[in-house]
Amino acid sequence: MSKPSTDPLMTIRPAPDPLAHALGTLLAEPLAQAWQAPEPPAALRERLTDRLAAARLAEAAMFTVRRRSALRHTLAPGVTAQTLYRAKAGQPLRPGEPLGATLIELAAGTSFDPATLNNASLHREWLLLSRSAMLGGESLSQRDYHVTPAGHASAQWSSAGGALLFLRESDLPAQQGDQPLTVRDAEAGWPEFVPGIRRRVLWQRDGQAALLYFAEAGAQVPHHRHGHDEECLMVQGELFLDDILLQTGDYQLAPAGSGHTLTETDTGVVIYAHGDLDLQFV
């Protein structure tokens, strides 16, 4: 008997079409009236109102960016960027807070030199989100990861067919012996984390880590708190972080000290996460 595939591309389901014909028929008259719920009793209405207020308060602490809404700016000819997060200048950083998180898209036949970012003293992490690219003379493909410690120059990125990159920058100082590192998707595997969820540790230091999670459809993560800022970037699929639905390319930062009551996926999902190496379950 063959083993079930652990390749996310093979198991992630397409998101349901909210305008599917079958659903539209059920929502049309005369059936639409059957869906109208009776007015809830006052006590139930009050509980629902309180729950909604609590959910809004929790969501207000999170920083969520939809890729489709993020503004684009040009870094170089054929190269655009979308800022997902930027730390506030002049304020102390929280544990694990990045200085910035950015999506960088290369059109076919273009290149991008990270030296134009003008600060080689930053710790930089790169994740190739789609298609393929060259990093110097190194060929990378989807879900390959590269980290450049502070003080090390980054090689130039280029792509013959176009590529989408994620860049995370932090002020983490380099330690003795730190060198640039590449983790290849095809070679890294998906070690089991908990039933229904596999986790790949890309990089770690002092309790924080860069991770890829592969969760099967229906998988859940229970209530947990964050000792470090927790960043989630949707690589593939859809995910509910409490009441917020994140889709491919969306990003959320949950500050250190906050928490998520429930994390679940209906489609299956691949997530890039940066935060606690060991989740703090409540």
C-alpha positions as CSV (number, residue, x, y, z in Angstrom):
1,M,0.0,0.0,0.0
2,S,1.4,3.4,-1.0
3,K,1.9,6.0,1.7
4,P,-0.4,9.1,1.6
5,S,1.2,12.0,-0.1
6,T,2.6,14.7,2.2
7,D,2.9,17.2,-0.7
8,P,0.6,20.1,0.1
9,L,0.0,20.6,-3.6
10,M,-1.7,17.2,-3.7
11,T,-4.1,17.6,-0.8
12,I,-5.1,21.3,-0.4
13,R,-8.7,21.7,-1.6
14,P,-9.8,24.7,-3.7
15,A,-11.8,27.3,-1.7
16,P,-15.5,27.0,-2.2
17,D,-17.1,29.5,-4.6
18,P,-19.4,31.7,-2.6
19,L,-21.4,32.4,-5.7
20,A,-21.8,28.7,-6.7
21,H,-25.1,28.0,-8.5
22,A,-26.3,25.5,-6.0
23,L,-25.9,27.9,-3.1
24,G,-27.5,30.7,-5.1
25,T,-30.6,28.6,-5.7
26,L,-31.0,27.9,-2.0
27,L,-30.6,31.6,-1.2
28,A,-33.2,32.7,-3.8
29,E,-36.9,33.1,-3.2
30,P,-39.1,31.4,-2.1
31,L,-36.5,29.4,-0.2
32,A,-34.8,32.5,1.2
33,Q,-37.6,33.1,3.6
34,A,-37.0,29.7,5.2
35,W,-33.5,30.8,6.2
36,Q,-34.8,33.7,8.3
37,A,-34.1,33.0,11.9
38,P,-36.6,34.1,14.5
39,E,-35.7,37.0,16.7
40,P,-33.4,35.6,19.5
41,P,-34.5,36.0,23.1
42,A,-33.0,39.0,24.9
43,A,-30.6,36.9,27.0
44,L,-29.2,35.2,23.9
45,R,-29.0,38.4,22.0
46,E,-27.0,39.9,24.9
47,R,-24.6,37.0,24.9
48,L,-24.1,37.3,21.2
49,T,-23.5,41.0,21.5
50,D,-20.9,40.4,24.2
51,R,-19.2,37.7,22.2
52,L,-19.0,40.0,19.1
53,A,-17.6,42.8,21.2
54,A,-14.9,40.5,22.7
55,A,-14.0,39.2,19.2
56,R,-13.7,42.8,17.9
57,L,-11.5,43.7,20.8
58,A,-9.2,40.7,20.2
59,E,-9.0,41.4,16.5
60,A,-8.1,45.0,17.1
61,A,-4.8,43.8,18.6
62,M,-3.9,42.0,15.4
63,F,-2.3,43.5,12.3
64,T,-4.0,41.9,9.3
65,V,-3.2,42.8,5.6
66,R,-5.0,41.4,2.6
67,R,-2.7,41.0,-0.4
68,R,-5.4,42.2,-2.8
69,S,-5.7,45.5,-0.9
70,A,-2.0,46.1,-0.2
71,L,-0.5,49.0,-2.2
72,R,2.3,48.4,-4.6
73,H,5.4,50.4,-5.2
74,T,8.3,49.9,-7.6
75,L,11.7,48.8,-6.4
76,A,13.3,48.4,-9.9
77,P,12.1,48.0,-13.5
78,G,9.6,45.1,-13.5
79,V,10.0,44.6,-9.7
80,T,7.1,45.7,-7.3
81,A,6.7,45.4,-3.6
82,Q,3.7,45.3,-1.2
83,T,4.4,46.2,2.4
84,L,2.8,43.8,4.9
85,Y,4.3,45.2,8.1
86,R,6.6,48.0,9.2
87,A,7.6,48.6,12.8
88,K,7.0,52.0,14.2
89,A,10.1,54.1,14.2
90,G,11.4,55.2,17.6
91,Q,9.4,52.7,19.6
92,P,11.0,49.7,21.4
93,L,10.4,46.4,19.6
94,R,8.4,43.6,21.1
95,P,9.9,40.1,21.5
96,G,10.1,38.7,18.0
97,E,8.8,41.8,16.3
98,P,10.1,42.2,12.7
99,L,11.3,45.5,11.4
100,G,9.4,44.8,8.2
101,A,7.6,42.2,6.1
102,T,7.3,42.6,2.3
103,L,6.0,40.8,-0.8
104,I,8.3,41.3,-3.8
105,E,7.2,40.3,-7.2
106,L,9.6,39.9,-10.2
107,A,8.1,40.1,-13.7
108,A,9.5,37.6,-16.2
109,G,13.1,38.4,-17.2
110,T,13.8,40.9,-14.4
111,S,16.2,41.0,-11.5
112,F,16.5,42.6,-8.1
113,D,19.6,43.4,-6.1
114,P,18.9,43.4,-2.3
115,A,21.8,45.8,-1.9
116,T,19.3,48.5,-3.0
117,L,17.6,48.0,0.3
118,N,20.5,50.0,1.8
119,N,21.0,48.1,5.1
120,A,23.3,45.1,5.2
121,S,23.2,45.0,9.0
122,L,19.7,43.4,9.0
123,H,18.8,39.7,9.4
124,R,16.9,38.8,6.3
125,E,14.7,35.8,5.6
126,W,13.4,35.0,2.1
127,L,10.7,32.5,1.0
128,L,9.9,31.8,-2.6
129,L,6.1,31.7,-2.7
130,S,5.5,30.9,-6.4
131,R,7.3,29.9,-9.6
132,S,11.1,29.8,-9.6
133,A,14.0,32.1,-9.3
134,M,17.8,32.4,-9.2
135,L,19.6,33.6,-6.1
136,G,23.0,34.4,-7.5
137,G,23.9,31.1,-9.2
138,E,21.6,29.1,-7.0
139,S,18.3,27.8,-8.6
140,L,15.3,28.0,-6.2
141,S,11.7,26.8,-6.5
142,Q,8.4,27.2,-4.7
143,R,8.6,27.1,-0.9
144,D,12.4,27.2,-0.8
145,Y,13.7,29.3,2.1
146,H,16.9,31.4,2.4
147,V,18.2,33.3,5.4
148,T,21.0,35.9,5.3
149,P,22.4,36.8,8.7
150,A,23.1,40.4,9.6
151,G,26.3,41.7,8.0
152,H,26.3,39.3,5.0
153,A,25.6,40.6,1.6
154,S,22.6,39.1,-0.2
155,A,23.0,37.8,-3.8
156,Q,20.9,39.2,-6.6
157,W,17.5,37.7,-7.3
158,S,16.4,37.0,-10.9
159,S,13.7,35.1,-12.6
160,A,13.2,34.1,-16.2
161,G,9.5,33.4,-15.8
162,G,8.6,35.7,-12.9
163,A,8.4,34.9,-9.2
164,L,6.8,36.1,-5.9
165,L,9.1,36.4,-2.9
166,F,8.4,37.1,0.8
167,L,11.0,39.1,2.7
168,R,11.2,39.4,6.5
169,E,13.7,41.8,8.1
170,S,14.7,42.1,11.7
171,D,17.4,43.6,13.8
172,L,18.7,40.2,15.1
173,P,22.5,40.4,15.4
174,A,24.6,37.7,13.8
175,Q,26.3,35.2,16.1
176,Q,29.8,33.8,15.6
177,G,29.7,31.3,12.8
178,D,26.4,32.4,11.2
179,Q,26.4,31.9,7.5
180,P,23.7,32.2,4.8
181,L,21.5,29.1,4.7
182,T,19.1,27.7,2.1
183,V,16.4,25.1,3.0
184,R,15.0,23.4,-0.1
185,D,11.4,22.3,-0.1
186,A,12.1,19.1,-2.1
187,E,14.7,18.0,0.5
188,A,13.3,19.2,3.8
189,G,10.3,16.8,4.3
190,W,7.3,17.5,6.5
191,P,7.9,16.1,10.0
192,E,4.6,15.3,11.9
193,F,3.9,17.9,14.6
194,V,0.4,16.8,15.8
195,P,-2.2,14.7,14.1
196,G,-3.3,16.4,10.9
197,I,-0.5,19.0,11.0
198,R,3.1,18.7,9.8
199,R,5.8,21.3,10.7
200,R,9.1,22.2,9.1
201,V,11.6,24.2,11.2
202,L,13.5,26.5,8.8
203,W,15.5,28.5,11.4
204,Q,15.5,28.9,15.1
205,R,17.2,30.9,17.9
206,D,16.4,31.6,21.6
207,G,12.9,30.2,21.5
208,Q,11.7,31.9,18.3
209,A,11.6,30.2,14.9
210,A,10.8,30.5,11.2
211,L,8.4,27.6,10.3
212,L,6.3,26.1,7.6
213,Y,3.1,24.4,8.6
214,F,1.2,22.0,6.4
215,A,-2.3,21.4,7.9
216,E,-4.8,18.9,6.4
217,A,-8.4,20.0,5.7
218,G,-10.3,20.0,9.0
219,A,-7.1,20.4,11.2
220,Q,-7.3,22.7,14.3
221,V,-4.9,24.3,16.7
222,P,-6.4,25.0,20.1
223,H,-6.2,28.1,22.3
224,H,-2.6,29.4,22.6
225,R,-0.7,32.5,23.7
226,H,2.2,34.2,22.0
227,G,5.5,34.7,23.8
228,H,6.9,36.4,20.7
229,D,5.1,38.2,17.9
230,E,3.5,35.5,15.7
231,E,3.4,36.2,12.0
232,C,1.3,34.1,9.6
233,L,1.6,34.3,5.9
234,M,-0.7,32.3,3.8
235,V,1.3,30.3,1.2
236,Q,-1.5,28.1,0.0
237,G,-5.1,27.5,1.1
238,E,-7.4,29.2,3.5
239,L,-7.3,29.5,7.3
240,F,-9.5,30.9,10.1
241,L,-7.6,32.7,12.9
242,D,-10.5,32.9,15.2
243,D,-13.1,34.9,13.2
244,I,-10.7,36.2,10.6
245,L,-10.4,34.3,7.3
246,L,-7.0,34.5,5.7
247,Q,-6.5,33.5,2.0
248,T,-3.4,32.9,-0.1
249,G,-1.1,35.9,0.1
250,D,-2.7,37.4,3.3
251,Y,-0.7,38.2,6.4
252,Q,-1.4,38.6,10.0
253,L,0.8,39.7,12.9
254,A,-0.3,38.8,16.4
255,P,1.7,40.8,19.0
256,A,3.6,39.1,21.8
257,G,1.2,38.7,24.8
258,S,-1.9,38.1,22.5
259,G,-3.4,34.8,21.7
260,H,-5.6,32.8,19.3
261,T,-8.6,30.9,20.6
262,L,-9.0,28.7,17.6
263,T,-7.1,28.2,14.4
264,E,-8.7,25.9,11.8
265,T,-8.8,25.2,8.0
266,D,-11.5,23.8,5.8
267,T,-9.3,23.5,2.7
268,G,-5.9,22.4,4.0
269,V,-3.2,25.0,4.2
270,V,0.5,25.8,4.0
271,I,1.5,28.6,6.3
272,Y,4.8,30.5,6.8
273,A,4.9,31.4,10.5
274,H,7.5,33.3,12.5
275,G,7.1,33.2,16.3
276,D,7.4,30.8,19.2
277,L,9.2,27.5,18.5
278,D,7.1,25.9,21.2
279,L,3.4,27.0,21.2
280,Q,2.1,28.1,24.6
281,F,-1.2,26.2,24.9
282,V,-3.8,27.6,27.3
